[in-house]
Amino acid sequence: MDIGVVLLMGVSGSGKSTTASLLHERLGWPFRDADSFHPPENIEKMSRGVPLDDADRLPWLHAIAAWIDERLAGGERGIVTCSALKRAYRDILVGGRTGVAVVHLRGDKPLIAGRLAARSDHFMPPALLDSQFAALEAPVPAEGVIEISVAAPPEAVADGIIRALKLEAAPQPTGR
């Protein structure tokens, strides 16, 4: 499969944005964080510690899917993050689209909780982590999702994704 879009999924704190930024640097592909697709009402709700429900998520998921479609239709590459915790969400994002590779950034609850506790610049409070793990429907083999542990440093995680998907890093400028 020729990969046009890499979708990084996982619970909040799994390193989706950090990993996507590293992939962006290494591959030279455009990157969009799923948080940038949320309507203000969703951000306000999560900021108050209230989990989103499926009705809240539907327009958000469709906006991300539209961005994926734009990339694929234009023959362009891209990296996008999205928790994509439920299979139904992944069906909206990937559906019958060819050229989309889904990578599940997987970590255990103590590791992720430690990362969330160290954050100071994110609207997702650590108290919602339990709801994230409760909602997570682990991908099944038929989905073709690549599983990558986030216990390693972010650079190693990004390198592992590039290897697993057989992607080519963008040429780096040479120093003079």
C-alpha positions as CSV (number, residue, x, y, z in Angstrom):
1,M,0.0,0.0,0.0
2,D,1.2,3.5,-0.9
3,I,0.8,5.4,2.3
4,G,-0.5,9.0,1.9
5,V,-1.7,9.7,5.4
6,V,-0.4,8.4,8.8
7,L,-3.0,8.5,11.6
8,L,-1.6,8.3,15.1
9,M,-4.1,7.1,17.6
10,G,-4.1,6.5,21.4
11,V,-5.3,7.8,24.7
12,S,-4.5,11.4,25.7
13,G,-0.9,11.5,26.9
14,S,0.3,8.7,24.7
15,G,2.6,11.0,22.7
16,K,0.5,11.5,19.6
17,S,1.5,15.2,19.1
18,T,5.1,14.7,20.0
19,T,5.5,11.7,17.7
20,A,3.7,13.5,14.9
21,S,6.0,16.4,15.2
22,L,9.0,14.1,15.0
23,L,7.6,12.4,12.0
24,H,6.9,15.7,10.4
25,E,10.6,16.7,10.9
26,R,11.9,13.4,9.6
27,L,9.5,12.9,6.7
28,G,8.7,16.5,5.7
29,W,5.0,15.7,5.6
30,P,2.4,18.2,6.8
31,F,1.0,17.5,10.3
32,R,-2.4,18.4,11.8
33,D,-3.3,17.7,15.5
34,A,-6.8,16.4,16.0
35,D,-7.3,19.0,18.8
36,S,-7.3,21.7,16.0
37,F,-10.4,20.2,14.6
38,H,-12.5,20.4,17.8
39,P,-15.2,23.0,18.0
40,P,-14.9,25.4,20.9
41,E,-17.8,23.7,22.7
42,N,-15.8,20.4,22.9
43,I,-12.7,22.1,24.3
44,E,-14.7,24.0,26.9
45,K,-16.5,20.8,27.9
46,M,-13.2,18.9,28.3
47,S,-11.6,21.8,30.2
48,R,-14.3,21.4,32.8
49,G,-13.4,17.8,33.1
50,V,-16.5,16.5,31.3
51,P,-15.9,13.6,28.9
52,L,-17.2,14.1,25.3
53,D,-19.9,11.8,24.2
54,D,-20.4,10.3,20.7
55,A,-22.6,13.2,19.6
56,D,-19.8,15.7,20.6
57,R,-17.2,13.7,18.7
58,L,-19.1,13.1,15.4
59,P,-18.5,16.6,13.8
60,W,-14.9,16.5,15.0
61,L,-14.3,13.0,13.4
62,H,-15.9,14.1,10.1
63,A,-13.7,17.2,10.0
64,I,-10.6,15.0,10.4
65,A,-11.9,12.6,7.8
66,A,-12.4,15.5,5.4
67,W,-8.8,16.6,5.9
68,I,-7.7,13.0,5.2
69,D,-9.8,13.0,2.0
70,E,-8.3,16.3,0.9
71,R,-4.8,15.0,1.3
72,L,-5.6,11.7,-0.6
73,A,-7.5,13.4,-3.4
74,G,-4.7,15.8,-4.0
75,G,-2.1,13.1,-4.0
76,E,-0.5,14.7,-0.9
77,R,0.9,13.2,2.2
78,G,0.0,14.0,5.7
79,I,0.2,13.1,9.4
80,V,-2.8,13.5,11.7
81,T,-3.4,12.6,15.3
82,C,-6.7,11.5,16.8
83,S,-7.5,9.4,19.9
84,A,-9.7,7.2,17.7
85,L,-10.5,5.2,20.8
86,K,-13.5,3.3,19.3
87,R,-13.6,1.1,16.2
88,A,-16.6,3.1,15.0
89,Y,-14.4,6.3,15.1
90,R,-11.7,4.5,13.2
91,D,-14.3,3.4,10.6
92,I,-15.2,7.1,10.1
93,L,-11.6,8.1,9.8
94,V,-10.3,5.3,7.6
95,G,-13.4,3.5,6.3
96,G,-12.7,2.3,2.8
97,R,-9.9,4.7,2.2
98,T,-6.7,3.2,0.8
99,G,-3.5,5.0,1.6
100,V,-4.2,5.6,5.3
101,A,-2.0,3.8,7.9
102,V,-3.2,3.8,11.5
103,V,-0.6,3.6,14.2
104,H,-1.7,2.9,17.8
105,L,0.6,4.5,20.3
106,R,0.2,2.1,23.2
107,G,1.2,2.6,26.8
108,D,0.0,1.4,30.2
109,K,-2.0,3.6,32.6
110,P,0.8,4.4,35.0
111,L,3.1,5.6,32.2
112,I,0.4,7.7,30.6
113,A,-0.8,9.1,34.0
114,G,2.8,10.2,34.7
115,R,3.0,12.0,31.4
116,L,-0.4,13.7,31.9
117,A,0.6,14.9,35.4
118,A,3.7,16.5,34.0
119,R,1.7,18.5,31.4
120,S,0.8,22.1,32.1
121,D,-0.2,23.3,28.7
122,H,-3.1,21.1,27.7
123,F,-6.9,21.3,28.1
124,M,-7.3,17.6,28.8
125,P,-7.1,17.1,32.6
126,P,-5.5,14.0,34.0
127,A,-8.8,13.1,35.7
128,L,-10.2,12.1,32.4
129,L,-7.6,9.4,31.8
130,D,-9.8,6.7,33.3
131,S,-12.6,7.5,30.8
132,Q,-10.1,7.3,27.9
133,F,-8.9,3.8,28.9
134,A,-12.5,2.8,29.5
135,A,-13.5,3.9,26.0
136,L,-10.5,2.4,24.3
137,E,-11.5,-0.5,22.0
138,A,-8.1,-2.0,21.1
139,P,-7.7,-2.5,17.4
140,V,-8.2,-6.0,16.1
141,P,-5.9,-7.6,13.5
142,A,-8.5,-7.1,10.7
143,E,-8.1,-3.4,11.1
144,G,-4.4,-3.6,10.0
145,V,-3.4,-1.1,12.8
146,I,0.3,-1.0,13.7
147,E,0.9,-1.2,17.4
148,I,3.9,0.8,18.8
149,S,4.8,0.9,22.5
150,V,5.5,4.4,23.8
151,A,7.7,3.2,26.7
152,A,10.7,4.1,24.6
153,P,11.9,7.7,24.1
154,P,9.8,9.7,21.4
155,E,12.7,9.6,18.9
156,A,12.8,5.8,19.0
157,V,9.0,5.6,18.7
158,A,9.1,7.8,15.6
159,D,12.0,5.7,14.1
160,G,10.0,2.5,14.8
161,I,7.0,3.9,12.9
162,I,9.1,4.9,9.9
163,R,10.6,1.3,9.9
164,A,7.3,-0.4,10.4
165,L,5.6,1.5,7.6
166,K,8.7,1.5,5.4
167,L,8.6,5.2,4.9
168,E,11.5,7.3,3.6
169,A,12.8,10.2,5.6
170,A,13.1,13.5,3.8
171,P,16.6,14.5,2.7
172,Q,18.3,16.5,5.4
173,P,20.1,19.7,4.5
174,T,23.8,19.3,4.6
175,G,26.0,21.7,6.7
176,R,28.6,23.8,5.1
